[in-house]
Amino acid sequence: MPTVTSRDGTSIAFDRTGSGPALILVDGALCSRAFGPMPKLAPLLAQSFTVYSYDRRGRGESGDTQPYDIAREVEDLEALIREAGGSASLLGLSSGAALAMEAAASGLPIDKLVMYEAPYVGVDATGPVPDHVGKLRALVAADRRGDAVQYFMKDMVNVPSIFVWIMRAMVPMFTKLKAVAHTLPYDATVMRGFKIPTERAAAVRVPTLVIAGDKTQPRLIKAAGILAKTIPGAQYRALKGQTHNVDAKVLAPVVTEFLRWDLPAVSRPTLRLQQNVSC
């Protein structure tokens, strides 16, 4: 199992497949290189790229040095980019898209950025933002891992109660989710209150594609549209028939097309693949 060492000494486990320009896949909450959408995406993208799938800190075979900070996860990506030869593109899904954007805004040597449905669902929120980080930390500290997963699904992601109940009944899968429940506060921290961090987004200086499924939650579509307008020169695309659980066979060709479009960024025209976003 190959690993890289992050600045704080944390060991980050990864897999490398394919050949071509480097592409790092950044998972969302509860997922890893062995569980979630990336195991299906990686082989499709490896046909055109050298794909790096990794376990975010605290998951799978990666370490989990404390205390947690968003900057530490950015440094994990920095170590992977160094391993990849000094530059790489990033594909982030869900909260992984928000983390990938943080890495780009931090000035890491990123060639291109693709973001699928970063869940900035608080774009319309009024009043105080719920303390999701505090609630999740309290549940994990009380060893109520299953309740932490349920809180994330039901109260944060708005999964209907009946589906949460069904998920808890699926013991093998729910056991995997509980095993990484301690990382849920990390994802909630990355999301910065679930409102688009406009200053961070505006600091991104790499070619960026923001994607959402046209059958997903309206608030996710709205957030993606606002994000695409906030990141300088970003493109937006809606994937027909897709939801937050995107089909790898639909997403992979779109990512490949964008990443292989190799006009220099300085001479690249601002291209809007879809402009009828209601924001």
VMD Tcl script that draws the C-alpha trace (Angstrom):
set ca {
  {0.00 0.00 0.00}
  {1.64 3.29 -1.08}
  {1.49 6.27 1.27}
  {2.58 9.89 1.41}
  {3.43 11.83 4.54}
  {1.63 15.11 5.15}
  {3.31 18.11 6.79}
  {2.14 17.15 10.28}
  {3.48 13.61 9.88}
  {0.13 11.99 9.03}
  {0.37 9.00 6.70}
  {-2.08 9.23 3.79}
  {-2.84 5.99 1.93}
  {-3.58 6.07 -1.79}
  {-3.96 3.96 -4.93}
  {-2.58 4.95 -8.33}
  {-4.04 3.63 -11.57}
  {-3.90 4.47 -15.27}
  {-1.54 6.75 -17.15}
  {-1.56 10.32 -18.39}
  {-2.00 13.65 -16.60}
  {-2.43 13.36 -12.84}
  {-5.95 13.48 -11.42}
  {-6.70 13.26 -7.68}
  {-10.17 12.15 -6.55}
  {-11.46 13.84 -3.39}
  {-14.23 12.02 -1.53}
  {-17.19 13.45 0.31}
  {-18.42 12.53 3.80}
  {-18.17 8.89 4.96}
  {-16.53 7.69 1.72}
  {-13.06 6.35 0.98}
  {-11.07 4.82 -1.86}
  {-12.78 1.49 -1.08}
  {-16.32 2.69 -0.32}
  {-18.50 5.18 -2.17}
  {-18.47 6.53 -5.73}
  {-14.71 6.63 -6.34}
  {-14.16 2.86 -6.86}
  {-16.48 3.09 -9.89}
  {-15.11 6.41 -11.15}
  {-11.41 5.59 -10.87}
  {-11.22 2.85 -13.54}
  {-13.24 4.93 -16.00}
  {-11.01 7.97 -15.55}
  {-7.85 5.84 -15.54}
  {-8.38 5.32 -19.27}
  {-7.19 8.92 -19.79}
  {-5.40 9.94 -16.59}
  {-3.09 8.76 -13.85}
  {-5.73 8.58 -11.14}
  {-4.95 8.95 -7.45}
  {-7.65 7.67 -5.08}
  {-6.84 8.27 -1.43}
  {-8.26 7.82 2.04}
  {-8.90 11.22 3.56}
  {-7.39 11.50 7.04}
  {-9.24 9.45 9.64}
  {-10.56 6.99 7.05}
  {-9.44 3.63 5.75}
  {-5.69 3.19 6.08}
  {-4.78 6.87 6.54}
  {-3.74 8.39 9.85}
  {-5.67 10.94 11.89}
  {-3.33 13.32 13.67}
  {-5.14 15.77 15.94}
  {-6.24 18.51 16.21}
  {-8.22 18.66 12.98}
  {-8.07 21.72 10.75}
  {-9.05 22.32 7.13}
  {-5.46 23.37 6.48}
  {-4.26 19.88 7.42}
  {-6.46 18.32 4.72}
  {-5.15 20.84 2.21}
  {-1.64 19.76 3.20}
  {-2.65 16.14 2.59}
  {-3.53 17.12 -0.98}
  {-0.27 19.03 -1.25}
  {1.62 15.81 -0.39}
  {-0.33 13.85 -2.99}
  {0.30 16.49 -5.65}
  {4.01 16.31 -4.86}
  {3.82 12.53 -5.26}
  {2.04 13.02 -8.59}
  {4.96 15.01 -9.98}
  {4.29 18.54 -8.79}
  {0.88 19.35 -10.27}
  {-2.48 17.63 -10.70}
  {-6.14 18.23 -11.43}
  {-8.72 17.63 -8.70}
  {-12.18 16.07 -8.90}
  {-14.22 16.54 -5.74}
  {-17.66 15.16 -4.97}
  {-20.04 16.63 -2.37}
  {-18.03 17.96 0.61}
  {-14.95 16.69 -1.20}
  {-15.69 19.34 -3.84}
  {-15.58 22.00 -1.12}
  {-12.24 20.63 0.10}
  {-10.86 20.60 -3.45}
  {-11.90 24.24 -3.82}
  {-10.13 25.08 -0.56}
  {-6.97 23.52 -1.97}
  {-7.26 25.57 -5.15}
  {-7.93 28.77 -3.21}
  {-4.84 28.04 -1.10}
  {-2.69 28.25 -4.22}
  {-1.62 24.62 -4.57}
  {-0.27 23.71 -8.05}
  {-3.60 22.51 -9.43}
  {-4.09 22.28 -13.18}
  {-7.90 22.14 -13.27}
  {-10.71 21.75 -10.76}
  {-13.97 19.83 -11.14}
  {-16.65 20.16 -8.44}
  {-19.76 17.99 -8.26}
  {-22.53 19.32 -6.00}
  {-20.63 20.89 -3.13}
  {-23.50 20.97 -0.59}
  {-23.59 24.66 0.24}
  {-27.25 24.26 1.12}
  {-27.35 27.26 3.45}
  {-27.34 29.83 0.63}
  {-30.88 30.87 1.55}
  {-30.56 30.38 5.31}
  {-31.66 33.20 7.58}
  {-30.93 33.45 11.27}
  {-28.28 31.48 13.16}
  {-26.69 28.48 11.48}
  {-27.09 25.22 13.46}
  {-23.93 24.12 15.23}
  {-23.54 20.94 13.21}
  {-19.87 20.56 14.13}
  {-20.60 20.79 17.84}
  {-23.51 18.37 17.66}
  {-21.51 15.81 15.70}
  {-18.53 16.09 18.04}
  {-20.78 15.55 21.06}
  {-22.35 12.43 19.55}
  {-18.97 10.97 18.60}
  {-17.53 11.78 22.04}
  {-20.46 9.91 23.64}
  {-19.69 6.92 21.36}
  {-23.07 7.37 19.65}
  {-21.63 6.81 16.20}
  {-24.85 5.50 14.70}
  {-26.70 8.56 15.97}
  {-24.00 10.80 14.47}
  {-24.52 9.17 11.07}
  {-28.29 9.53 11.46}
  {-27.97 13.20 12.44}
  {-25.82 13.81 9.38}
  {-28.25 12.03 7.07}
  {-31.53 13.32 8.49}
  {-30.81 16.74 9.96}
  {-28.01 17.91 7.69}
  {-28.56 16.18 4.34}
  {-32.36 15.95 4.70}
  {-32.63 12.27 3.82}
  {-36.25 11.19 4.59}
  {-36.61 9.35 7.91}
  {-37.83 6.15 6.25}
  {-34.61 5.88 4.22}
  {-32.49 6.50 7.32}
  {-34.37 3.70 9.09}
  {-33.79 1.37 6.14}
  {-30.10 2.31 6.11}
  {-29.73 1.48 9.81}
  {-31.32 -1.90 9.11}
  {-28.67 -2.66 6.49}
  {-26.14 -3.76 9.10}
  {-23.02 -4.36 6.94}
  {-23.24 -0.98 5.21}
  {-24.23 0.93 8.36}
  {-21.29 -0.65 10.19}
  {-18.96 0.85 7.56}
  {-20.57 4.25 7.99}
  {-20.25 4.14 11.79}
  {-16.57 3.23 11.46}
  {-15.82 6.68 10.00}
  {-18.47 8.67 11.89}
  {-15.69 10.47 13.78}
  {-14.77 12.22 10.51}
  {-18.21 13.80 10.05}
  {-17.20 16.88 12.07}
  {-14.30 17.27 9.63}
  {-16.66 17.51 6.66}
  {-18.97 19.88 8.54}
  {-15.93 22.08 9.23}
  {-14.89 22.03 5.56}
  {-18.38 23.23 4.63}
  {-17.92 26.46 6.66}
  {-21.52 26.70 7.87}
  {-22.82 25.31 4.56}
  {-22.83 28.78 2.99}
  {-20.59 29.49 0.01}
  {-17.35 31.08 1.30}
  {-17.35 33.75 -1.37}
  {-13.88 35.07 -0.60}
  {-12.40 31.59 -0.87}
  {-14.30 30.86 -4.07}
  {-13.23 34.16 -5.61}
  {-9.60 33.30 -4.80}
  {-9.62 30.25 -7.12}
  {-7.39 30.94 -10.12}
  {-7.53 27.65 -12.03}
  {-9.93 26.52 -14.78}
  {-12.98 25.18 -12.96}
  {-16.05 23.16 -13.91}
  {-19.00 23.14 -11.51}
  {-21.50 20.31 -12.09}
  {-24.92 19.43 -10.69}
  {-27.53 16.85 -11.60}
  {-30.76 18.27 -13.01}
  {-32.81 15.86 -10.84}
  {-31.06 16.71 -7.60}
  {-32.38 18.90 -4.77}
  {-33.17 22.44 -6.01}
  {-31.01 23.94 -3.27}
  {-27.99 22.00 -4.58}
  {-28.65 23.24 -8.11}
  {-28.94 26.80 -6.84}
  {-25.73 26.49 -4.82}
  {-23.87 25.14 -7.86}
  {-25.09 28.02 -10.00}
  {-23.99 30.63 -7.48}
  {-20.65 28.90 -7.02}
  {-20.04 28.88 -10.79}
  {-20.70 32.62 -10.91}
  {-18.43 33.30 -7.93}
  {-15.34 31.38 -9.09}
  {-13.67 33.53 -11.78}
  {-14.21 32.11 -15.26}
  {-15.87 28.93 -14.01}
  {-18.04 26.82 -16.26}
  {-21.32 25.21 -15.22}
  {-22.93 22.03 -16.47}
  {-26.10 20.19 -15.49}
  {-26.15 16.42 -15.97}
  {-29.46 15.14 -17.30}
  {-31.26 12.70 -15.03}
  {-28.64 12.82 -12.27}
  {-28.99 13.35 -8.52}
  {-26.44 13.74 -5.73}
  {-25.67 10.03 -6.16}
  {-24.25 10.56 -9.62}
  {-23.76 7.70 -12.09}
  {-20.03 7.22 -12.71}
  {-20.66 6.37 -16.37}
  {-22.39 9.73 -16.84}
  {-19.92 11.83 -14.88}
  {-16.64 10.37 -16.17}
  {-16.99 11.48 -19.84}
  {-17.87 15.03 -18.79}
  {-14.87 15.23 -16.48}
  {-12.59 13.76 -19.15}
  {-13.77 16.22 -21.80}
  {-13.15 19.21 -19.54}
  {-9.76 18.08 -18.29}
  {-8.49 17.20 -21.75}
  {-9.46 20.56 -23.18}
  {-5.92 21.91 -22.96}
  {-6.04 25.49 -24.18}
  {-3.79 27.65 -21.99}
  {-5.82 29.22 -19.21}
  {-4.61 32.72 -20.12}
  {-6.08 32.54 -23.64}
  {-9.04 30.38 -22.77}
  {-12.46 31.91 -23.51}
  {-15.08 31.96 -20.81}
  {-17.30 29.08 -21.77}
  {-20.72 28.46 -20.25}
  {-21.87 24.96 -21.01}
  {-25.28 25.79 -19.58}
  {-26.54 29.23 -18.72}
  {-30.15 28.75 -17.69}
  {-29.44 28.43 -13.97}
  {-31.96 30.08 -11.69}
  {-30.04 31.61 -8.81}
}
mol new
graphics top color blue
foreach p $ca { graphics top sphere $p radius 0.5 }
foreach p [lrange $ca 0 end-1] q [lrange $ca 1 end] { graphics top cylinder $p $q radius 0.2 }
display resetview
